[in-house]
Amino acid sequence: MMPGLVLDTYDQSERNAMADAMTVMEAAFDPVFGEAWTLPQLAGVLMMPGTWLTVARVDAAALGFALVRSVLDECELLLLAVDPAWRGRGIGEALLRDSLRTARRRGITSMNLEVRASNNAVHLYEKTGFEYVHRRPGYYRGNDGQLYDALSFRIDMLA
Ligand SMILES: CC(C)(COP(=O)(O)OP(=O)(O)OC[C@H]1O[C@@H](n2cnc3c(N)ncnc32)[C@H](O)[C@@H]1OP(=O)(O)O)[C@@H](O)C(=O)NCCC(=O)NCCS
């Protein structure tokens, strides 16, 4: 893991943690695809039991975050993002592996996710052990009006 990287997990809509996640959110997602969430969306999902937010920081500066929602023994990676200036240093992978460890500790046995097919994050998911499940043609509509395919991935943590 990157030296000095600290990962903190929050189970509730804690104000500072959400503000940190929003700072990364605004920098990380290309507006063309309309994938960034708003603060009310983030706060809303964190009010649901079984949802957690993990913030990656170095020297108290927020560089990335992961958002996971669980129901019973399954969970879904809702968002994963790293500040563009800090990419390619293993922060995304550290957040993803930490989310998997947190899920396992909570008795969760599988993690699902959906990602735009053209997103480089696909490499990260495959590298971490996620398996391709299916493709949904034209599932996402970007702010440019264009349709983008989604890919579903799943990791079975009992395997
Ligand atoms: C996806 C994202 C979180 C990756 O964060 P990151 O900190 O750069 O990722 P890491 O440095 O841990 O990279 C891990 C692996 O991901 C892959 N990867 C990451 N960025 C990549 C890129 N631009 N091109 C190709 N592969 C890439 C590589 O396989 C890399 O492994 P390697 O270093 O052994 O080659 C980051 O690019 C991001 O915030 N993207 C925008 C938000 C987004 O689309 N999130 C995913 C959907 S919610």
The ligand as a Gaussian input file, in Angstrom:
#p B3LYP/6-31G(d) Opt

LIG

0 1
 C      -10.825000       3.448000     -11.487000
 C       -9.983000       4.262000     -10.510000
 C      -10.683000       4.300000      -9.146000
 C       -8.611000       3.561000     -10.359000
 O       -7.868000       4.241000      -9.355000
 P       -6.272000       4.171000      -9.284000
 O       -5.857000       4.597000      -7.929000
 O       -5.662000       4.874000     -10.433000
 O       -6.036000       2.598000      -9.484000
 P       -4.712000       1.809000      -9.104000
 O       -3.514000       2.707000      -9.178000
 O       -4.949000       1.073000      -7.843000
 O       -4.633000       0.795000     -10.325000
 C       -4.961000      -0.547000     -10.147000
 C       -5.097000      -1.234000     -11.489000
 O       -6.163000      -0.651000     -12.223000
 C       -5.857000      -0.666000     -13.610000
 N       -5.920000       0.696000     -14.086000
 C       -6.153000       1.790000     -13.343000
 N       -6.193000       2.871000     -14.123000
 C       -5.970000       2.445000     -15.376000
 C       -5.882000       3.084000     -16.623000
 N       -6.021000       4.423000     -16.755000
 N       -5.666000       2.339000     -17.719000
 C       -5.525000       0.995000     -17.620000
 N       -5.589000       0.350000     -16.452000
 C       -5.802000       1.059000     -15.353000
 C       -4.512000      -1.304000     -13.758000
 O       -4.723000      -2.685000     -14.019000
 C       -3.896000      -1.112000     -12.390000
 O       -3.039000      -2.143000     -12.059000
 P       -1.435000      -1.995000     -12.334000
 O       -0.985000      -0.788000     -11.573000
 O       -0.893000      -3.280000     -11.795000
 O       -1.294000      -1.847000     -13.818000
 C       -9.729000       5.712000     -11.041000
 O       -9.217000       5.614000     -12.352000
 C      -10.968000       6.600000     -11.055000
 O      -11.266000       7.269000     -10.070000
 N      -11.696000       6.652000     -12.178000
 C      -12.856000       7.546000     -12.313000
 C      -14.026000       7.076000     -11.499000
 C      -14.540000       5.751000     -12.014000
 O      -14.835000       5.613000     -13.188000
 N      -14.675000       4.753000     -11.097000
 C      -15.102000       3.412000     -11.433000
 C      -16.560000       3.264000     -11.575000
 S      -17.482000       3.735000     -10.139000

